[in-house]
Amino acid sequence: MNAPEIERLIQLVGRLPGLGPRSARRIVLRLLSDKEQRLIPLIQAMADAATNVQNCRICGTLDGTDPCAICADPTREPIICVVESVADLWALERSGLFRGRYHVLGGLLSPIAGRGPDQLRIAPLLARLADAPEIILALPSTVEGQASAHYLAERLKPVGVRVTRLAQGVPVGGAIDILDDGTLALALSARREA
């Protein structure tokens, strides 16, 4: 039986995505076995992130400044790429192929989960359209992703902005944040009208 502090730490680490109880135990053991080099710097980094990281008021990503570095960059193209989550934005940025701006929806339409248009960041997107010549809908090829893309395309048609979707390379049922850079490059370069 471990000390209650260790068990609590294992339990908290085990709640992270992709980690089960065994992985959590290994991670906690590793952190505690080298406190000075692993645990204490991790605690400090987490405290710094909790204090300084915030959502960008323009695009919704996470950053240490508001507006974020992407929104504040004057060299970015005015094209807006709409993504479900910050993880998707990071995946597209990692590819280095898109030099426009982003908009994080914060989820997808899902009647089953009780998530409608009012629960997503759609109104802030509509407010940003004045200078955008194109909106890229980079949403997953899931039922919810397709429904969200269709809804957004219909909402954007009257505005007169060009609306495109990612094309080949995004597998049906696939999530954007797990795609490799080559697949993302193909999907971005072969996008089509929504």
FENMOZI-V873953 format. One record per backbone hydrogen bond with DSSP energy under -0.5 kcal/mol. NH is the residue of the N-H (numbers start at 0). CO is the residue of the C=O. Records with the same first field share a line. If there is no record, write none. Layout:
NH = CO / CO
//
This chain:
6 = 2
7 = 3
8 = 4
9 = 5
10 = 6
11 = 7
12 = 8
13 = 9
14 = 10 / 11
15 = 12
18 = 15
23 = 19
24 = 20
25 = 21
26 = 22
27 = 23
28 = 24
29 = 25
30 = 26
31 = 27
32 = 28
33 = 29 / 30
34 = 31
37 = 33
38 = 30 / 33
39 = 34
41 = 37
42 = 38
43 = 39
44 = 40
45 = 41
46 = 42
47 = 43
48 = 44
49 = 45
50 = 46
51 = 47
52 = 48
53 = 62
55 = 60
59 = 55
62 = 53
71 = 67
72 = 68 / 69
73 = 71
75 = 72
76 = 98
79 = 133
80 = 78 / 100
81 = 79 / 135
82 = 102
83 = 137
88 = 84
89 = 85
90 = 86
91 = 87
92 = 88
93 = 89
94 = 90
95 = 91 / 92
96 = 91
97 = 91
98 = 96
100 = 78
102 = 80
103 = 58
104 = 82 / 102
105 = 83
106 = 83
109 = 114
113 = 109 / 110
114 = 109
115 = 113
118 = 115
119 = 116
120 = 104
121 = 116 / 119
124 = 120
125 = 121
126 = 122
127 = 123 / 124
128 = 125
130 = 127
131 = 128
132 = 130
134 = 161
135 = 79
136 = 134 / 163
137 = 81 / 135
138 = 136
140 = 170 / 173
141 = 139
145 = 141
146 = 142
147 = 143
148 = 144
149 = 145
150 = 146
151 = 147
152 = 148
153 = 149
154 = 150
155 = 151
156 = 152
157 = 153
158 = 155
159 = 155 / 156
160 = 155
161 = 132
163 = 134
164 = 191
165 = 136
166 = 186
169 = 166
170 = 168
172 = 140
173 = 170
177 = 174
178 = 175
183 = 179
184 = 180
185 = 181
186 = 182
187 = 183
188 = 184
189 = 185
190 = 187
191 = 164
193 = 162
//
